[in-house]
Amino acid sequence: MPSSPAANSPSSTNRTARALWFEAKRVAALRTEPLLAPTATQIQVRALHSLVSAGTELSLYTGKGDLPIEMIPTNEGTRPFPIKFGYQVVGEVIEAGSATDFAVGDLVYTMQPHQDLFNIEAVTPFVTRIPKGSDPLRAAFYGLFLVAMHSFLECPVRPGECVAVSGLGIIGQLAAFIARRSAGKLVLVAPPGVKTDIAEWIGADAIVSPEDAAEAIAQCSDGRGADLYVETSGAPAALQTAIENTCVLGTIAVPAWYGSGSVNLSLSSEFHLRSQKLVSIQVLHVDTGRDWSWARRMAVADLFLKQIDIETLITHRFPFSEAPEAYKLLDEQASTALGVILDYRI
């Protein structure tokens, strides 16, 4: 079917794009793809930068991922390989279809795989306009902020409660930042090999290694255990620690994704006797009994991220031309490569 003509655009010339693909286990490469003019319902975007989702993408890159990639329609390929996967690209609209409400020059956050130039249907939640005056680099963190925020939409923190967060990746740090607003005590549990100083900016009451988590949580909760434990690391052992150190009627929120590997838990009598709740968190689903539209959630993400020095979350930057090297780094140095930005301007 021929494409509809685009409006609000300087031209509708066919172009060539570069996209990142996982071609085989631990093999990432840039492919060149033809790009048609956008249809009436699409916008064409030139990427500025994108954020690598270190947990999900690394699992897929290493062949351990079982996520159905079709859940995000912009992704392509067949699992396990080859696949084009990603969902955190910020860019500038360079052409806008006549049926959209976008204009050339608009800055947008898109749920799009890593690609320097692309067409995308201009619909929620796959495209969000970045408010004027907001930093487009900071906007690259919208998606992971929503993951962290959903933990508290589903499992709110009451004032004064003891909250524990395991994992100090981007989602873990953002979850801790949100929890600090109302938690009486906040304990962060760093995965093995992760330097605790990366999270000092949050102002937690304790940042400890997994072997010291039980003692720290007991001290901060007067022996009760955490009222809410947010497990973001994706390590099965961390989920076991969460269950063991959450109080009676407490909640374990799990935004982490464990991939295709087995998660073996010891659900002793204490898990049953404490009447604990184990809650799976998924950003595309929210059930709070109130109007938490996508637009409202994105507005909150923008508001909160403005309060953060975003450089504290970025550990590495790569030109998009060197994107495959970013995944090698994540694979080999997972404990230190946390916030990885791909820059399309250099």
C-alpha positions as CSV (number, residue, x, y, z in Angstrom):
1,M,0.0,0.0,0.0
2,P,1.5,3.4,-0.9
3,S,2.3,5.8,1.9
4,S,0.1,8.8,2.4
5,P,1.7,12.2,1.9
6,A,3.1,13.8,5.0
7,A,2.3,17.3,6.1
8,N,4.2,19.8,8.2
9,S,7.4,18.6,6.7
10,P,10.2,20.1,4.6
11,S,10.3,17.0,2.3
12,S,9.1,13.4,2.0
13,T,12.3,12.0,0.5
14,N,13.0,8.4,1.1
15,R,16.0,8.0,3.4
16,T,18.4,5.4,4.8
17,A,18.5,4.5,8.5
18,R,20.8,2.6,10.8
19,A,19.4,0.3,13.4
20,L,20.9,-1.9,16.1
21,W,20.1,-5.6,15.9
22,F,21.0,-8.5,18.2
23,E,22.0,-11.0,15.4
24,A,23.2,-13.9,17.6
25,K,24.2,-14.6,21.2
26,R,26.4,-11.7,22.3
27,V,26.6,-10.3,18.7
28,A,25.2,-6.8,18.2
29,A,25.5,-5.0,14.9
30,L,24.2,-1.9,13.0
31,R,22.1,-2.7,10.0
32,T,21.3,-0.2,7.2
33,E,17.6,-0.1,6.4
34,P,15.6,1.9,3.8
35,L,13.1,4.4,5.2
36,L,10.0,5.5,3.4
37,A,8.3,8.8,3.9
38,P,5.9,8.7,6.9
39,T,2.3,7.9,6.4
40,A,-0.5,10.4,7.5
41,T,-0.6,8.8,11.0
42,Q,3.2,8.6,11.5
43,I,6.0,11.0,12.4
44,Q,9.6,10.7,11.2
45,V,12.1,11.2,14.0
46,R,15.8,11.8,14.0
47,A,17.3,10.4,17.2
48,L,19.3,12.5,19.6
49,H,20.1,9.9,22.2
50,S,18.7,6.7,23.7
51,L,19.1,4.9,27.0
52,V,20.0,1.2,27.1
53,S,17.8,-0.8,29.4
54,A,20.7,-2.7,31.0
55,G,18.6,-5.5,32.5
56,T,16.1,-6.4,29.8
57,E,18.3,-5.7,26.8
58,L,21.3,-7.5,28.3
59,S,19.2,-10.6,28.9
60,L,18.1,-10.6,25.3
61,Y,21.6,-9.9,24.0
62,T,23.0,-12.9,26.0
63,G,20.2,-15.2,24.9
64,K,18.6,-15.4,28.3
65,G,15.5,-13.4,27.5
66,D,12.0,-14.8,27.3
67,L,10.2,-11.4,26.8
68,P,7.7,-11.5,24.0
69,I,9.2,-8.7,21.8
70,E,5.8,-8.2,20.1
71,M,4.5,-6.6,23.2
72,I,6.1,-3.4,21.8
73,P,5.0,-3.2,18.2
74,T,8.0,-1.2,17.1
75,N,10.3,-4.1,17.9
76,E,11.2,-6.5,15.0
77,G,12.6,-9.9,14.4
78,T,12.1,-13.3,16.0
79,R,13.3,-14.4,19.4
80,P,15.9,-15.5,20.2
81,F,17.7,-14.0,17.1
82,P,17.8,-11.8,15.2
83,I,15.8,-9.1,17.0
84,K,15.7,-5.3,17.1
85,F,14.7,-4.3,20.6
86,G,14.6,-1.1,22.6
87,Y,12.1,1.4,24.0
88,Q,13.9,4.6,25.1
89,V,14.8,6.8,22.2
90,V,14.6,10.6,22.4
91,G,14.6,12.5,19.1
92,E,13.3,15.4,17.0
93,V,10.4,15.3,14.6
94,I,11.6,16.0,11.1
95,E,8.4,15.1,9.2
96,A,4.9,14.9,10.6
97,G,1.9,13.1,8.9
98,S,-1.2,15.1,8.2
99,A,-3.3,13.1,10.7
100,T,-1.0,13.8,13.6
101,D,-0.8,16.7,16.0
102,F,3.0,16.9,15.9
103,A,5.1,19.5,14.0
104,V,8.6,19.6,12.7
105,G,11.0,20.4,15.5
106,D,8.9,18.8,18.3
107,L,11.0,16.8,20.8
108,V,9.6,13.3,21.6
109,Y,10.3,10.3,23.8
110,T,9.5,7.1,21.9
111,M,9.2,3.4,22.6
112,Q,11.4,2.6,19.7
113,P,14.5,0.3,19.2
114,H,17.8,2.0,18.9
115,Q,17.8,3.6,15.5
116,D,19.1,6.9,14.1
117,L,16.1,7.7,11.9
118,F,12.7,6.1,12.0
119,N,9.0,6.3,11.4
120,I,6.6,5.6,14.2
121,E,2.8,5.7,14.7
122,A,2.0,8.9,16.6
123,V,-0.1,7.3,19.3
124,T,0.1,6.8,23.0
125,P,2.0,5.3,24.7
126,F,4.6,4.9,21.9
127,V,5.2,8.6,21.4
128,T,5.2,11.3,24.1
129,R,5.9,14.9,23.4
130,I,8.6,16.3,25.7
131,P,7.4,19.5,27.4
132,K,9.1,22.8,26.2
133,G,12.0,23.6,28.5
134,S,12.6,20.0,29.6
135,D,16.0,18.5,29.0
136,P,15.8,15.8,26.2
137,L,18.7,13.9,27.8
138,R,16.8,13.7,31.1
139,A,13.7,12.6,29.1
140,A,15.6,9.4,28.0
141,F,15.0,8.2,31.6
142,Y,11.2,8.6,31.4
143,G,10.6,4.9,30.8
144,L,12.7,3.5,33.6
145,F,11.3,6.2,36.0
146,L,7.8,4.8,35.2
147,V,8.9,1.3,36.1
148,A,10.2,2.6,39.4
149,M,7.1,4.8,40.0
150,H,4.7,1.9,39.3
151,S,6.1,0.0,42.2
152,F,4.6,2.8,44.5
153,L,1.4,3.3,42.5
154,E,0.7,-0.4,43.2
155,C,2.3,-0.6,46.6
156,P,2.2,2.8,48.3
157,V,4.5,3.8,51.1
158,R,2.8,5.0,54.3
159,P,4.6,7.9,56.1
160,G,7.2,6.6,58.4
161,E,7.4,3.0,57.0
162,C,10.6,1.1,56.6
163,V,11.4,0.5,52.9
164,A,14.2,-1.6,51.5
165,V,15.3,-1.6,47.8
166,S,17.6,-4.2,46.3
167,G,19.6,-3.4,43.2
168,L,21.3,-0.1,42.6
169,G,20.8,0.1,38.8
170,I,18.8,2.9,37.3
171,I,15.4,1.5,38.4
172,G,16.7,0.8,41.9
173,Q,18.1,4.3,42.4
174,L,15.0,5.9,41.0
175,A,12.8,3.7,43.2
176,A,14.9,4.7,46.2
177,F,14.6,8.3,45.3
178,I,10.8,8.1,45.2
179,A,10.7,6.1,48.5
180,R,12.8,8.6,50.3
181,R,10.0,11.1,50.0
182,S,7.8,9.3,52.5
183,A,9.7,6.4,54.0
184,G,10.7,6.7,57.7
185,K,13.7,4.5,57.1
186,L,15.3,3.5,53.8
187,V,17.7,0.6,53.3
188,L,19.5,0.0,50.0
189,V,20.9,-3.4,49.2
190,A,23.7,-3.3,46.7
191,P,24.4,-6.3,44.5
192,P,27.8,-7.9,44.8
193,G,30.5,-5.8,43.1
194,V,28.5,-2.6,42.9
195,K,30.0,0.3,44.6
196,T,27.6,1.8,47.2
197,D,28.8,5.3,46.6
198,I,26.8,5.6,43.4
199,A,23.7,5.8,45.5
200,E,24.9,8.2,48.2
201,W,23.0,11.1,46.5
202,I,19.7,9.5,47.6
203,G,20.3,9.9,51.3
204,A,19.4,6.4,52.5
205,D,19.7,5.4,56.1
206,A,21.9,2.5,55.2
207,I,23.5,1.1,52.0
208,V,24.7,-2.4,52.6
209,S,25.8,-5.6,50.9
210,P,23.4,-8.6,50.7
211,E,25.0,-10.4,53.6
212,D,24.4,-7.3,55.8
213,A,20.9,-6.7,54.7
214,A,19.1,-8.6,57.5
215,E,20.9,-6.7,60.2
216,A,20.5,-3.3,58.7
217,I,16.8,-3.8,58.0
218,A,16.2,-5.1,61.6
219,Q,17.9,-2.1,63.0
220,C,15.9,0.3,60.9
221,S,12.6,-1.4,61.6
222,D,13.0,-2.2,65.3
223,G,13.2,-5.8,64.4
224,R,9.9,-5.9,62.4
225,G,11.3,-6.2,58.9
226,A,10.7,-4.0,55.9
227,D,7.1,-2.8,55.4
228,L,7.8,-2.7,51.7
229,Y,10.7,-4.3,49.9
230,V,11.3,-3.4,46.3
231,E,13.4,-5.9,44.4
232,T,14.9,-4.4,41.3
233,S,18.1,-6.4,40.8
234,G,16.7,-9.4,38.9
235,A,18.8,-11.8,41.0
236,P,16.9,-14.7,42.4
237,A,18.9,-14.6,45.6
238,A,17.8,-11.0,46.1
239,L,14.2,-12.0,45.9
240,Q,14.8,-14.6,48.6
241,T,16.4,-12.0,50.8
242,A,13.4,-9.7,50.3
243,I,10.9,-12.4,51.4
244,E,13.0,-13.2,54.5
245,N,13.3,-9.6,55.6
246,T,9.8,-8.3,55.0
247,C,7.5,-7.9,58.0
248,V,4.1,-9.4,58.9
249,L,1.5,-8.2,56.3
250,G,4.4,-6.7,54.4
251,T,4.7,-6.4,50.6
252,I,7.5,-7.4,48.2
253,A,7.1,-5.4,44.9
254,V,9.0,-6.9,42.0
255,P,9.6,-4.7,39.0
256,A,12.7,-6.8,38.2
257,W,12.7,-9.3,35.3
258,Y,14.4,-12.6,35.8
259,G,14.6,-13.7,32.2
260,S,14.2,-17.3,31.2
261,G,16.2,-18.8,34.0
262,S,14.7,-20.7,37.0
263,V,14.0,-18.8,40.2
264,N,14.1,-21.2,43.1
265,L,12.6,-19.8,46.3
266,S,12.4,-21.3,49.8
267,L,8.9,-20.4,51.0
268,S,9.2,-21.4,54.6
269,S,6.5,-21.3,57.2
270,E,7.4,-17.7,57.9
271,F,6.3,-16.6,54.4
272,H,2.9,-18.1,55.1
273,L,2.6,-17.0,58.7
274,R,3.5,-13.4,57.9
275,S,0.7,-13.2,55.2
276,Q,3.1,-11.4,52.9
277,K,2.2,-10.1,49.4
278,L,4.4,-10.7,46.4
279,V,3.4,-8.2,43.7
280,S,4.6,-8.2,40.1
281,I,5.1,-4.8,38.6
282,Q,4.6,-4.1,34.9
283,V,4.7,-0.5,33.5
284,L,2.0,-1.1,30.9
285,H,-0.6,-2.0,33.6
286,V,-1.8,0.1,36.5
287,D,-4.7,-0.5,38.8
288,T,-5.0,2.2,41.4
289,G,-8.7,3.1,41.2
290,R,-7.8,6.6,40.0
291,D,-7.1,8.3,36.7
292,W,-3.4,7.5,36.1
293,S,-3.4,8.1,32.4
294,W,-0.2,7.7,30.4
295,A,-0.1,11.5,30.0
296,R,-0.3,12.0,33.8
297,R,2.3,9.4,34.5
298,M,4.7,11.0,32.0
299,A,4.1,14.4,33.5
300,V,5.0,13.1,37.0
301,A,8.1,11.5,35.5
302,D,9.1,14.8,34.0
303,L,8.5,16.6,37.2
304,F,10.5,14.2,39.4
305,L,13.4,13.8,37.0
306,K,13.9,17.6,37.0
307,Q,14.8,17.2,40.7
308,I,17.7,14.8,39.9
309,D,21.2,15.6,38.6
310,I,20.9,13.2,35.7
311,E,24.7,12.9,35.4
312,T,24.6,10.9,38.7
313,L,22.8,8.1,36.8
314,I,24.9,8.1,33.6
315,T,28.0,5.8,33.8
316,H,28.9,5.6,30.1
317,R,28.3,7.3,26.8
318,F,28.9,5.8,23.3
319,P,28.5,7.3,19.9
320,F,25.7,5.4,18.1
321,S,28.3,4.2,15.6
322,E,29.9,2.3,18.5
323,A,26.7,0.9,20.0
324,P,27.8,-2.8,19.7
325,E,30.7,-1.9,22.0
326,A,28.2,-0.7,24.6
327,Y,26.7,-4.2,24.9
328,K,30.1,-5.8,25.2
329,L,30.8,-3.4,28.1
330,L,27.4,-4.2,29.8
331,D,28.1,-7.9,29.4
332,E,31.6,-7.8,30.8
333,Q,31.2,-5.1,33.5
334,A,27.6,-5.3,34.6
335,S,28.4,-4.1,38.1
336,T,29.8,-0.7,36.9
337,A,28.0,-0.1,33.6
338,L,24.6,1.0,34.7
339,G,23.3,4.1,32.9
340,V,24.5,3.7,29.3
341,I,23.6,6.4,26.8
342,L,23.9,6.1,23.0
343,D,24.5,9.5,21.4
344,Y,23.4,10.0,17.8
345,R,24.9,13.5,17.4
346,I,28.5,12.4,17.4
